Amino acid sequence: MTDTQSIVQSSLERRIDIVVNLADVEKDVGGRLKRLARTVKMPGFRPGKVPMKIVEQQYGDQARSEAIGSAVERVFNEQVREQGLRVAGYPQVEPKADAAEGALGFSAVFEIYPEIASADVAGQGIEKPVLTVTDAEVAKTLEVLRKQRVSYVESDRPAQKEDRVIIDFVGRRDGEEFPGGKADDYTVVVGGGMMLPDFDAALEGLKATERKTFDVTFPADYQAAELAGKTVQFDVLVKKVETPRLPEIDADFARSLGVADGDVEKMHAEVRANLEREVKKRLRAKVKQQVMDLLVKAHPIEVPKALVEAESQQMAEATRHDMEARGMAGKNVPIDPSWFAEQATRRVTLGLILAELVKTQELHVKPEQVRATIDEFAETFEDPKEVVRWYYSQPQRLAEAEALTLENNVVEWVLARAAVTEKSVAFEDLMSGAA
Protein backbone atom coordinates (compact mmCIF):
# COMPACT_ATOMS: atom_id res chain seq x y z
CA MET A 1 0.00 0.00 0.00
CA THR A 2 2.96 2.34 0.46
CA ASP A 3 6.05 3.20 -1.48
CA THR A 4 8.59 5.56 0.10
CA GLN A 5 11.34 7.09 -2.02
CA SER A 6 13.62 10.14 -2.03
CA ILE A 7 12.93 12.99 -4.41
CA VAL A 8 15.83 14.35 -6.40
CA GLN A 9 15.41 17.99 -5.29
CA SER A 10 16.37 17.35 -1.64
CA SER A 11 17.76 14.48 0.38
CA LEU A 12 15.18 15.30 3.04
CA GLU A 13 12.13 14.93 0.78
CA ARG A 14 10.05 11.77 0.93
CA ARG A 15 6.96 10.47 -0.89
CA ILE A 16 4.32 8.17 0.53
CA ASP A 17 1.54 6.67 -1.58
CA ILE A 18 -1.67 6.47 0.46
CA VAL A 19 -4.65 4.24 -0.20
CA VAL A 20 -7.91 4.64 1.72
CA ASN A 21 -10.90 2.31 1.62
CA LEU A 22 -13.90 4.01 -0.01
CA ALA A 23 -16.32 1.99 2.11
CA ASP A 24 -14.67 3.30 5.29
CA VAL A 25 -14.95 6.85 3.96
CA GLU A 26 -18.67 6.45 3.20
CA LYS A 27 -19.24 5.00 6.67
CA ASP A 28 -17.54 8.06 8.17
CA VAL A 29 -19.63 10.36 5.96
CA GLY A 30 -22.81 8.72 7.26
CA GLY A 31 -21.71 9.23 10.85
CA ARG A 32 -20.89 12.88 10.27
CA LEU A 33 -24.25 13.54 8.63
CA LYS A 34 -26.12 11.84 11.49
CA ARG A 35 -24.30 14.03 14.01
CA LEU A 36 -25.10 17.12 11.94
CA ALA A 37 -28.77 16.13 11.68
CA ARG A 38 -29.13 16.35 15.48
CA THR A 39 -28.36 20.07 15.55
CA VAL A 40 -28.81 21.47 12.05
CA LYS A 41 -31.40 24.23 11.65
CA MET A 42 -33.49 24.84 8.52
CA PRO A 43 -36.60 26.93 7.89
CA GLY A 44 -39.78 24.91 8.33
CA PHE A 45 -38.20 22.21 10.52
CA ARG A 46 -37.60 21.93 14.22
CA PRO A 47 -33.95 21.44 15.29
CA GLY A 48 -33.02 17.79 14.92
CA LYS A 49 -36.06 17.01 12.75
CA VAL A 50 -34.61 17.91 9.33
CA PRO A 51 -34.94 14.87 6.99
CA MET A 52 -31.67 13.05 6.42
CA LYS A 53 -32.03 13.37 2.64
CA ILE A 54 -32.11 17.15 2.91
CA VAL A 55 -29.14 17.14 5.34
CA GLU A 56 -27.21 15.01 2.86
CA GLN A 57 -28.06 17.31 -0.06
CA GLN A 58 -26.99 20.36 1.95
CA TYR A 59 -23.89 19.02 3.74
CA GLY A 60 -22.92 15.86 1.90
CA ASP A 61 -20.01 17.36 -0.04
CA GLN A 62 -18.60 19.00 3.06
CA ALA A 63 -18.90 15.80 5.10
CA ARG A 64 -17.28 13.72 2.34
CA SER A 65 -14.39 16.14 2.01
CA GLU A 66 -13.80 16.09 5.76
CA ALA A 67 -14.04 12.31 5.88
CA ILE A 68 -11.52 11.87 3.07
CA GLY A 69 -9.15 14.36 4.72
CA SER A 70 -9.44 12.55 8.03
CA ALA A 71 -8.79 9.15 6.42
CA VAL A 72 -5.75 10.43 4.51
CA GLU A 73 -4.34 12.01 7.66
CA ARG A 74 -4.87 8.82 9.66
CA VAL A 75 -3.19 6.56 7.09
CA PHE A 76 -0.38 9.08 6.58
CA ASN A 77 0.35 9.24 10.32
CA GLU A 78 0.27 5.43 10.57
CA GLN A 79 2.79 5.07 7.75
CA VAL A 80 5.04 7.76 9.18
CA ARG A 81 5.07 6.05 12.60
CA GLU A 82 5.74 2.63 11.06
CA GLN A 83 8.75 3.99 9.16
CA GLY A 84 10.05 6.07 12.06
CA LEU A 85 10.01 9.32 10.08
CA ARG A 86 10.05 12.75 11.74
CA VAL A 87 7.98 14.99 9.49
CA ALA A 88 9.03 18.63 9.12
CA GLY A 89 6.24 20.98 8.09
CA TYR A 90 3.10 19.79 6.34
CA PRO A 91 2.81 17.24 3.50
CA GLN A 92 1.60 18.19 0.04
CA VAL A 93 -1.17 15.71 -0.78
CA GLU A 94 -2.42 15.13 -4.32
CA PRO A 95 -4.93 12.54 -5.62
CA LYS A 96 -3.78 9.64 -7.81
CA ALA A 97 -5.78 8.23 -10.69
CA ASP A 98 -4.52 4.63 -10.57
CA ALA A 99 -6.19 3.46 -7.34
CA ALA A 100 -7.86 0.05 -7.28
CA GLU A 101 -11.64 -0.25 -7.42
CA GLY A 102 -13.28 0.63 -4.12
CA ALA A 103 -10.32 2.75 -3.01
CA LEU A 104 -8.98 6.29 -3.23
CA GLY A 105 -5.30 6.92 -3.90
CA PHE A 106 -3.16 9.87 -2.86
CA SER A 107 0.48 10.85 -2.97
CA ALA A 108 1.98 12.77 -0.02
CA VAL A 109 5.29 14.59 -0.52
CA PHE A 110 6.96 15.97 2.59
CA GLU A 111 10.30 16.64 4.26
CA ILE A 112 11.85 14.96 7.27
CA TYR A 113 14.18 16.31 9.92
CA PRO A 114 17.86 15.67 9.21
CA GLU A 115 19.89 13.24 11.26
CA ILE A 116 22.40 15.20 13.34
CA ALA A 117 25.51 13.49 14.65
CA SER A 118 26.99 15.43 17.57
CA ALA A 119 30.37 16.78 16.50
CA ASP A 120 33.40 16.74 18.77
CA VAL A 121 34.05 20.33 19.85
CA ALA A 122 37.01 19.44 22.06
CA GLY A 123 40.00 21.58 21.15
CA GLN A 124 38.02 23.95 18.95
CA GLY A 125 39.29 27.50 19.42
CA ILE A 126 37.17 30.13 21.21
CA GLU A 127 38.60 33.58 21.87
CA LYS A 128 37.01 34.99 25.01
CA PRO A 129 37.16 38.80 25.21
CA VAL A 130 37.79 40.21 28.69
CA LEU A 131 37.44 43.71 30.06
CA THR A 132 37.41 45.03 33.61
CA VAL A 133 35.53 48.26 34.18
CA THR A 134 37.83 50.81 35.82
CA ASP A 135 37.46 54.39 37.03
CA ALA A 136 38.59 55.50 33.57
CA GLU A 137 35.62 53.83 31.89
CA VAL A 138 33.24 55.32 34.44
CA ALA A 139 34.73 58.77 33.78
CA LYS A 140 34.36 58.33 30.00
CA THR A 141 30.73 57.30 30.43
CA LEU A 142 30.01 60.28 32.63
CA GLU A 143 31.55 62.53 29.99
CA VAL A 144 29.21 61.05 27.38
CA LEU A 145 26.26 61.63 29.71
CA ARG A 146 27.37 65.23 30.24
CA LYS A 147 27.51 65.82 26.48
CA GLN A 148 24.01 64.39 26.13
CA ARG A 149 22.85 67.12 28.52
CA VAL A 150 24.76 69.99 26.93
CA SER A 151 23.27 73.48 26.90
CA TYR A 152 24.34 76.47 24.78
CA VAL A 153 25.16 80.09 25.59
CA GLU A 154 25.18 82.87 23.01
CA SER A 155 28.68 84.15 22.21
CA ASP A 156 30.22 86.96 20.15
CA ARG A 157 33.37 85.00 19.30
CA PRO A 158 34.00 83.23 15.94
CA ALA A 159 32.42 79.80 15.61
CA GLN A 160 34.56 76.75 16.24
CA LYS A 161 34.02 73.01 16.41
CA GLU A 162 31.20 71.90 18.76
CA ASP A 163 29.63 75.38 18.69
CA ARG A 164 26.02 75.68 17.63
CA VAL A 165 25.21 78.24 14.94
CA ILE A 166 21.88 79.55 13.66
CA ILE A 167 22.12 80.34 9.95
CA ASP A 168 20.19 81.32 6.85
CA PHE A 169 21.52 79.81 3.64
CA VAL A 170 20.71 79.52 -0.03
CA GLY A 171 22.38 77.28 -2.59
CA ARG A 172 22.69 77.96 -6.31
CA ARG A 173 23.77 75.83 -9.21
CA ASP A 174 24.88 77.78 -12.29
CA GLY A 175 23.35 80.86 -10.64
CA GLU A 176 19.93 79.26 -10.12
CA GLU A 177 18.51 78.15 -6.76
CA PHE A 178 17.91 74.41 -6.55
CA PRO A 179 15.24 72.51 -4.58
CA GLY A 180 16.19 71.78 -0.98
CA GLY A 181 19.10 74.23 -1.05
CA LYS A 182 17.55 76.97 1.05
CA ALA A 183 16.66 77.39 4.74
CA ASP A 184 16.16 80.10 7.36
CA ASP A 185 17.00 79.88 11.07
CA TYR A 186 18.69 76.55 10.50
CA THR A 187 20.57 75.08 13.49
CA VAL A 188 23.93 73.40 12.90
CA VAL A 189 26.50 72.02 15.34
CA VAL A 190 29.87 72.84 13.76
CA GLY A 191 31.82 69.66 13.08
CA GLY A 192 28.85 67.52 14.07
CA GLY A 193 28.52 65.86 10.67
CA MET A 194 25.08 67.32 10.00
CA MET A 195 26.23 69.00 6.78
CA LEU A 196 28.58 68.09 3.95
CA PRO A 197 32.26 68.46 4.99
CA ASP A 198 32.87 71.50 2.74
CA PHE A 199 29.81 73.26 4.18
CA ASP A 200 30.77 72.36 7.75
CA ALA A 201 34.34 73.63 7.33
CA ALA A 202 33.14 76.95 5.88
CA LEU A 203 31.26 77.77 9.09
CA GLU A 204 34.36 77.74 11.27
CA GLY A 205 35.67 81.22 12.05
CA LEU A 206 32.43 83.06 11.26
CA LYS A 207 30.87 85.42 13.82
CA ALA A 208 27.26 86.49 14.24
CA THR A 209 26.04 88.82 11.41
CA GLU A 210 28.85 87.68 9.08
CA ARG A 211 28.13 86.41 5.58
CA LYS A 212 30.14 84.01 3.47
CA THR A 213 29.92 82.63 -0.07
CA PHE A 214 31.68 79.33 -0.82
CA ASP A 215 31.61 76.32 -3.14
CA VAL A 216 30.49 72.83 -2.13
CA THR A 217 30.98 69.71 -4.23
CA PHE A 218 28.40 66.98 -3.67
CA PRO A 219 29.61 63.34 -3.45
CA ALA A 220 29.30 61.24 -6.59
CA ASP A 221 26.85 58.92 -4.79
CA TYR A 222 24.70 61.70 -3.35
CA GLN A 223 21.06 60.65 -2.93
CA ALA A 224 19.73 63.48 -5.12
CA ALA A 225 20.93 62.33 -8.54
CA GLU A 226 20.69 65.81 -10.08
CA LEU A 227 23.30 67.06 -7.57
CA ALA A 228 25.58 64.02 -7.40
CA GLY A 229 29.16 65.00 -8.26
CA LYS A 230 28.14 68.61 -8.96
CA THR A 231 29.72 71.79 -7.50
CA VAL A 232 27.30 74.46 -6.24
CA GLN A 233 27.66 77.80 -4.48
CA PHE A 234 26.18 78.62 -1.06
CA ASP A 235 25.53 82.01 0.51
CA VAL A 236 25.39 81.82 4.31
CA LEU A 237 24.39 84.41 6.93
CA VAL A 238 25.35 83.56 10.52
CA LYS A 239 22.63 84.89 12.82
CA LYS A 240 23.87 83.50 16.12
CA VAL A 241 26.88 81.63 17.56
CA GLU A 242 26.36 79.60 20.73
CA THR A 243 29.08 77.89 22.75
CA PRO A 244 28.46 74.55 24.51
CA ARG A 245 28.23 74.41 28.28
CA LEU A 246 28.49 70.99 29.91
CA PRO A 247 26.80 70.45 33.27
CA GLU A 248 28.95 70.10 36.36
CA ILE A 249 29.05 66.67 37.99
CA ASP A 250 27.10 67.73 41.05
CA ALA A 251 23.86 66.97 42.87
CA ASP A 252 21.71 68.41 40.08
CA PHE A 253 23.50 66.24 37.53
CA ALA A 254 23.04 63.17 39.75
CA ARG A 255 19.32 63.91 40.04
CA SER A 256 19.08 64.20 36.23
CA LEU A 257 20.38 60.62 36.11
CA GLY A 258 17.67 59.38 38.46
CA VAL A 259 19.48 59.62 41.81
CA ALA A 260 16.67 61.21 43.81
CA ASP A 261 18.75 62.54 46.70
CA GLY A 262 21.48 63.91 44.41
CA ASP A 263 24.23 61.81 46.08
CA VAL A 264 27.19 62.05 43.68
CA GLU A 265 28.95 58.98 45.11
CA LYS A 266 25.77 56.95 44.69
CA MET A 267 25.56 58.21 41.10
CA HIS A 268 29.11 56.99 40.42
CA ALA A 269 28.24 53.60 41.90
CA GLU A 270 25.10 53.28 39.78
CA VAL A 271 26.91 54.32 36.61
CA ARG A 272 29.60 51.73 37.35
CA ALA A 273 27.02 49.01 38.03
CA ASN A 274 25.11 49.77 34.84
CA LEU A 275 28.34 49.86 32.88
CA GLU A 276 29.47 46.52 34.31
CA ARG A 277 26.12 44.96 33.35
CA GLU A 278 26.37 46.32 29.80
CA VAL A 279 29.99 45.19 29.43
CA LYS A 280 29.09 41.73 30.75
CA LYS A 281 26.20 41.47 28.28
CA ARG A 282 28.37 42.48 25.33
CA LEU A 283 31.24 40.16 26.30
CA ARG A 284 28.80 37.28 26.70
CA ALA A 285 27.19 38.05 23.32
CA LYS A 286 30.57 37.92 21.56
CA VAL A 287 31.41 34.56 23.09
CA LYS A 288 27.95 33.25 22.23
CA GLN A 289 28.35 34.37 18.61
CA GLN A 290 31.61 32.42 18.35
CA VAL A 291 30.03 29.33 19.90
CA MET A 292 27.09 29.43 17.50
CA ASP A 293 29.41 29.92 14.52
CA LEU A 294 31.46 26.94 15.71
CA LEU A 295 28.38 24.73 16.05
CA VAL A 296 27.09 25.63 12.58
CA LYS A 297 30.50 24.91 11.05
CA ALA A 298 30.88 21.63 12.96
CA HIS A 299 27.42 20.39 11.93
CA PRO A 300 27.03 20.82 8.15
CA ILE A 301 23.41 19.75 7.78
CA GLU A 302 20.70 20.22 5.19
CA VAL A 303 17.63 21.87 6.69
CA PRO A 304 14.00 21.34 5.63
CA LYS A 305 12.84 24.00 3.21
CA ALA A 306 9.44 24.03 4.90
CA LEU A 307 10.99 25.15 8.18
CA VAL A 308 13.07 27.85 6.49
CA GLU A 309 10.01 29.16 4.65
CA ALA A 310 7.99 29.23 7.88
CA GLU A 311 10.78 31.07 9.71
CA SER A 312 11.17 33.54 6.84
CA GLN A 313 7.43 34.22 6.92
CA GLN A 314 7.53 34.77 10.67
CA MET A 315 10.46 37.19 10.34
CA ALA A 316 8.65 39.11 7.61
CA GLU A 317 5.55 39.41 9.82
CA ALA A 318 7.66 40.57 12.77
CA THR A 319 9.25 43.23 10.58
CA ARG A 320 5.85 44.37 9.36
CA HIS A 321 4.51 44.64 12.91
CA ASP A 322 7.62 46.55 13.98
CA MET A 323 7.17 49.01 11.12
CA GLU A 324 3.52 49.50 12.05
CA ALA A 325 4.50 50.12 15.69
CA ARG A 326 6.93 52.80 14.50
CA GLY A 327 4.23 54.44 12.40
CA MET A 328 5.87 53.41 9.12
CA ALA A 329 2.72 52.03 7.44
CA GLY A 330 3.97 48.45 7.45
CA LYS A 331 0.76 47.08 5.91
CA ASN A 332 1.35 49.12 2.78
CA VAL A 333 5.01 48.22 2.40
CA PRO A 334 5.67 44.97 0.51
CA ILE A 335 7.87 42.71 2.63
CA ASP A 336 9.05 39.60 0.82
CA PRO A 337 9.83 36.65 3.14
CA SER A 338 12.61 35.62 0.73
CA TRP A 339 14.60 38.64 1.94
CA PHE A 340 15.09 36.77 5.22
CA ALA A 341 15.98 33.37 3.73
CA GLU A 342 19.67 33.41 4.69
CA GLN A 343 19.04 34.51 8.26
CA ALA A 344 16.12 32.11 8.55
CA THR A 345 18.29 29.22 7.36
CA ARG A 346 20.84 29.97 10.06
CA ARG A 347 18.14 30.20 12.72
CA VAL A 348 16.60 26.88 11.70
CA THR A 349 20.04 25.25 11.51
CA LEU A 350 20.97 26.42 14.98
CA GLY A 351 17.57 25.46 16.34
CA LEU A 352 17.99 21.87 15.13
CA ILE A 353 21.58 21.63 16.38
CA LEU A 354 20.74 23.06 19.80
CA ALA A 355 17.72 20.77 20.17
CA GLU A 356 19.92 17.75 19.42
CA LEU A 357 22.60 18.84 21.91
CA VAL A 358 20.02 19.53 24.60
CA LYS A 359 18.58 16.04 24.11
CA THR A 360 21.82 14.07 23.82
CA GLN A 361 23.81 16.00 26.44
CA GLU A 362 20.88 16.53 28.84
CA LEU A 363 21.18 20.31 28.84
CA HIS A 364 17.52 20.95 29.66
CA VAL A 365 16.84 24.12 31.62
CA LYS A 366 15.96 23.98 35.28
CA PRO A 367 13.41 26.30 36.93
CA GLU A 368 16.09 27.93 39.07
CA GLN A 369 18.17 28.71 35.96
CA VAL A 370 15.21 30.42 34.30
CA ARG A 371 14.58 32.41 37.48
CA ALA A 372 18.23 33.53 37.51
CA THR A 373 17.89 34.72 33.91
CA ILE A 374 14.73 36.67 34.73
CA ASP A 375 16.31 38.15 37.86
CA GLU A 376 19.18 39.42 35.72
CA PHE A 377 16.70 41.09 33.35
CA ALA A 378 14.81 42.61 36.27
CA GLU A 379 17.71 44.09 38.21
CA THR A 380 17.96 47.11 35.91
CA PHE A 381 14.40 48.19 36.71
CA GLU A 382 13.15 50.29 39.60
CA ASP A 383 10.90 47.50 40.90
CA PRO A 384 12.56 44.14 40.06
CA LYS A 385 9.90 42.09 41.86
CA GLU A 386 7.18 43.56 39.64
CA VAL A 387 9.22 42.70 36.53
CA VAL A 388 9.65 39.11 37.74
CA ARG A 389 5.89 38.79 38.31
CA TRP A 390 5.29 40.18 34.82
CA TYR A 391 7.56 37.56 33.21
CA TYR A 392 5.84 34.70 34.98
CA SER A 393 2.41 36.02 34.02
CA GLN A 394 3.30 36.31 30.32
CA PRO A 395 3.75 32.84 28.68
CA GLN A 396 5.50 34.29 25.64
CA ARG A 397 7.99 36.29 27.71
CA LEU A 398 8.61 33.29 29.97
CA ALA A 399 9.25 31.12 26.90
CA GLU A 400 11.80 33.68 25.67
CA ALA A 401 13.60 33.54 29.02
CA GLU A 402 13.61 29.73 28.88
CA ALA A 403 15.01 29.77 25.32
CA LEU A 404 17.78 32.16 26.32
CA THR A 405 18.62 30.01 29.34
CA LEU A 406 18.79 26.94 27.13
CA GLU A 407 21.19 28.71 24.76
CA ASN A 408 23.34 29.68 27.74
CA ASN A 409 23.47 26.03 28.81
CA VAL A 410 24.73 25.05 25.37
CA VAL A 411 27.32 27.83 25.40
CA GLU A 412 28.64 26.72 28.80
CA TRP A 413 28.76 23.11 27.60
CA VAL A 414 30.84 24.08 24.55
CA LEU A 415 33.16 26.35 26.56
CA ALA A 416 33.87 23.50 28.98
CA ARG A 417 35.21 21.43 26.07
CA ALA A 418 36.70 23.93 23.63
CA ALA A 419 40.15 25.51 23.75
CA VAL A 420 39.32 28.89 25.27
CA THR A 421 41.86 31.70 25.25
CA GLU A 422 41.30 35.12 26.79
CA LYS A 423 41.96 38.36 24.95
CA SER A 424 41.72 41.84 26.41
CA VAL A 425 39.55 44.27 24.45
CA ALA A 426 39.44 48.05 24.55
CA PHE A 427 36.41 49.66 26.13
CA GLU A 428 35.76 51.90 23.12
CA ASP A 429 35.97 48.98 20.71
CA LEU A 430 33.58 46.87 22.74
CA MET A 431 31.00 49.62 23.11
CA SER A 432 31.20 50.62 19.44
CA GLY A 433 30.97 47.03 18.24
CA ALA A 434 34.44 47.05 16.70
CA ALA A 435 35.86 44.45 19.10
N, C-alpha and C positions, 0 to 999 in steps of 0.2 A: 504493500500500500504506500510505501514511502521510498523516496530515492533522494539521498542527500549528496550534493556535489558542490565543489568550489566554483565560483564564477571568476572569470579571467580578470575583471577589473580590480579586485581586491582579494587578498588572501584571507580576509575576515568575512567575506560574503558567503552565504550558504543558501541553498534552495531546498525546500521540502515540498513534495507533492502530497496533497491532502485529498482524501476521498471520504465523503460523508454519505451515510445511508439516507436515501430520499424518504423511506418509510419513517425513519426516526425523526426527520425534519417535519413531516406532516403531522406526526403525533404531537410534537412540540407546538406546532401551529394551533392544533385543536385545543391544547391546554391553555395557550395564551388567549385564544378567543373566548373560551369559557370564563376565564378570570376577568376579561374585559366586560363580558356580558353582565356580570354581577353589579357593575358600577356605572356602565355607560349610560349617558342621558341623551334622549332624542325626543323631539317634539311629538306629542301624541301618545307617548308611552311612559309608564312609571319606571323609575330607576330599577334596573334588574329585570325588567319585563320585556326588553326589546328582543324580538325574534332573532334566533341565532343566524338565520339566513341574511338578515339585514346587517347584523354585526359583522358577518363575514364579508359582505359586499363592501362595507365601509372601511373595515380595518384589516381585511385579509392580506393585502399586499404588505402592509407595515409589519404584521405578525410574522409573515413568511420571511421577510428580510431579516427581522431580528432573530428568528429561529435559525436561519442559515448562518448568520454571523456568529451566533452562540455555538453552533456545532463546529464551525471552522476553528473558532478560538479554542474549544475544548480539545479537538484532535491535534491542533498545532501544539498546545501546551503539553499534551501527552507525549508527542513525538520528541519535543525538545527535552523533556525530562528523561525519556528513555535513552537519548543519545548524550545526555550530560552536557548540553550546550547552554552557555550563558548569553542570552539574547541582549544585544545593545540596541536601544531604540525600538521602533515598531516595524513589523514586517509589512512588505508590500504584497497584497494578496490579489491575484487575478484568476478569473475562471478559466478552466481548460475544457476543450471541446471533445476530448477523447475518453471521457469517463464511461464506465460500463453501464448497462441498462439498470435502472433503479438506483443510480448513484449520481452524486455531483462531484466534479473534480475541480481542484484549485491548486495554484502554485504560489507558495509563499517564499519571497526572497527577503533576506534579512542579514544583519551583521552580528557577529559574536564578539565578546570581549577577548582581547589578546591574552595569550599566556605570558606571564612575566616571571622570569627567573631572577631572583634577587642577586644583584651583582656584588662582588667583593669590593667594598670601599676602603679596606685597610690600606694604609699607605698613600691614599690619594691626598694631594696637597690642598690645604685650606689656609689662606693667609688671613689671620685674625687682626683687624685693626684695633689699636688701643690708644686711648687718650684719657688723661687725668685732668679734670677741670681744676685750674689754679686761679689765684687771685687775678692773674692777667686776663684770663678769659671772662671772668666776672666783670672786670673793668671795661673790657671791650664791649660787652653786652650792654652795660650801663650807658656807654657812649652812644651806642646805636639807639637806645631808648631815649636818650636826651635829644638826639637829632630828630627822632620821630615827633618830639614835642617842641620843636623849634618855633620861635616867634620872630617877627621882623620889626625893625625900627628904622624910620625914615632917616636918610643920611644925605649930606651934600657932597660927599666925596665921590670920585669916579668908581664905577662898578667894577667889581672883581669877582673871581670865582666864588660860588655859593651865595652871592648876593641875589636878591630878588628885584627884578626891574619891571615896571609897568610901561608898556610901549604902545605906540600906534605904528603900523607899518603897511606898506603897499608894495607889491611886487609887479614888475613889468617885464615882458618879453618882447624884444624888438620895439620898445616904446609903448606897448599896449598892455593894460592890466589883464591878468589872467585869473580865471576862477580859483577861489580858495587862497589867493595871494594877498588878501587884505584883511586887517583886523584893527580894532580900536580897543584901548585899555586891556591889552593882552598881557598876562602875567607870565614871566619866564624866570626860572632860576638859572643864573649864568653857570655854564659848565655842567648843567644837570642832564644833558642829553635830550632835552625836550625838542630842540631845533636841530637842523642840519649843522655839522661842524663849522662850516664857513660862516653861517649866520650867528652861531653861538660865539665864535671868536671875535666877531665884529662888535659885539656888545661890550666887551671888556674895555675899560678906560673911558667910557662915556658917562657924563654927569647928567643930572636932571636938566631938562630944557634943551639939551644938545641934539642935533640932527646928524645923520650920517647916511651916505649913499655908498653901496658896495655891491660887488658881484657875488653870486652864489651859483655853483654848478651842482645840479642834481645828479645823484648816482645813476648809473646806467640801468639799474634794476628798480628804479623808483616806481611806486605803485601806480602813479598817474602817468600813463604811457606817453602822453603829449609833452611831458616835462622831462622824461627820463633822458639823462645825458646832456640836457640843455643847460646853458648858462643864462641866468636872468639877473635883473638888477633890482635891489630893494632900497627903498627910502624908509628910514626909521627915525622916529621922534621918541626920545626917552622922556617920560613924564614923571617918573619917580624912581629913585634908587633906595632900596631898603637893605640893611645889613642884618645878618642872622644873629639871634641872641639865644643861646642854649640855656635851659634852666639849670640852676644850681642843684647839686645833689643834697637836698635838705628835706625837712619834714613835709613841705608842700609837694615836692617831687615824689617822696615815698607814698603820700596819700594818693597821688595821681596813678600810682601803680597798684592801688588796692590795699595798701597798709593803712588801716583806719586810724590808728593812733599816731601815724607819722614817724614811727621809730625807724631811724635810718639803718641801724644794725640789723633789725628784723628784715628790712627791705633787702639788704645784702644777702642775708641768709636765704630768703625766698627766691631771689634771683639765682643764687648758686644752686638751690635745690631744683628749680625748674630747668636750669641749664644742664645739670647732671642727668635729669630724666630724659631730656631731649638728646643729649649725647649718647646715652645708653641705648635709646631707641634707634638712633641712626647707626651706631656700631653693630647692634643686633641685626638690623635690616641688611647691612652689607655682608655679614657672615651668612645670613639666611639666603641671600641671593646666590652666593658662591655654592652653598650646599645644594640648592635647587638646580643650578647649572650642572653641578657634578652628577646629580641623580639622573637628569635628562640625558646627559652624555653617556653615562654608564648603562642606561637601559634604552637602547635604540629599538623602540617598538612602533608598530603601525597602530594607529588609533581609529576607532570606528567613525566613519564620516557622519553618521547620524548624530553622534554625540558632539562632534565639532560644529555641525550645523545648528544644533539646539543651543549650544553655548554661544555661538555667534549671534543667534537671534536674541538671546537673553541680554547680551552685551549691547546690542543695538537698541533694545527697549530701554535699558538702563540709561543709555546716552540720551535717548529721546526724553525720558522723564526728567533727567538732569537739566536738559535745555529748557524744558517747560518750567521747571522750578526757578530757573534763572531769568524767566521772561523772554526767552529767545524763540518762541513760537515753534517748539519742537515738532508739533503735529504737522506743520506745513513744510518742514525741512525733510527731504528724502534722505533716509539713513539706510544704507545697504548693508545687511549683515555680513556680506563678503568682505567688507572693509576690515572686519575683526577676525578673519579666518586664521591668520598667523598666531595672534595672541590667544585665540580660542583653542587652537591646536596645542599650544604649550600648556594652557590651563588643564585641558583634558588629559594630556600626557602626564602631567604632574599628579593630577587627581588619581589616576589609575596606579601610578607608581607608589604614591603615598598610601593608598588603600591596601596595596599588597604588602608594603613594609609593616603597616600597623597590624595587619592580620598575622603575618609570619613571625614578626619579632615581638608581638604582644605589646604594642605601644599605645594601647587604648588609653584615653584620658580618664582621669579619676576626678570625682567631684571636687576634691580639695585643690586640684590643679586648676580647674576652671574658676573656682572662687579666687585663687591667687591672681589669675589673669584679670578678672573683673575688678578686684581690689586695686590692681595697678592702674587700670583705666580710671577708677574713681578717685584716686588720691589727688588728682589735679583739680578737682571740683571743690566748691565751698562746702557742700554737704555730701561727703562720700557715701554715707549710709543710704541716702535717698537715691543716689546713682546705682548702688548695688541692688536696691529693691526694684528699680526700674528695669535693670537687666533681667532679673529673674521673673519679671512680670511680662516680658516681651519675648515670646518664643523665637522670633527671628534674630533678635539681638543676642539671646543666649546661645543660639546655634552658631552665630558668628564667633562668639568667645570660645566655644568648644572647638570650632575648626582651627582657630588660631592656636589654641593650646595643643591640639593634635600636631600641627605643623612644628611647634616648638619641641615636642617630644621627638619627632623625626630628626630635627636639627641636632638635638643633644645626642641622639643615638649615632648619627654620622660623625659628629665631632669626637666622640669617644673612641672612634676607630680610625679616623683619618690622621694624616700627618699635619698637625696644626702648628703653624709658626706665627709668632706675633710680630706686628709691624706698627711702629708709632705713626700716627697721622697728625697733620697740622689742623688746628682748630678751624681756621678759615676754610681749608679744603673740605673738611667734613661738613661744615654748615652750608657751604656753597654747592655741595654735591660733586666736587672735583676729586675727592679722595676715593 
